[in-house]
Amino acid sequence: MADCECLPGCPFFNDKMANMPAMASTYKSKYCQGDFANCARYMVFKALGKPSVPMDLYPNQKDTASRIIKGG
């Protein structure tokens, strides 16, 4: 599977995860280089656009992503 289109510019990984390389590596292999359609950040990005993705949204927070997408 191809890498997520957002990976090169994803501020979550390029900034927030810089001090947690092991966790970043786990998330990248699971979501960014795997099933990125199930990444909470990607879900919000696709539904509402890049400006709507919260900086502190973790890839595994699909419930939060659903609430954001629904406007809640």
Buried (B, 14 or more C-beta within 10 A) or exposed (E): EEEBEBBEEBEBBEEBBEEEEEEBEEBBEBBBBBEBEBBBBBBBBBBBEEEEBBEEBBBBBEEBBBEBBEEE
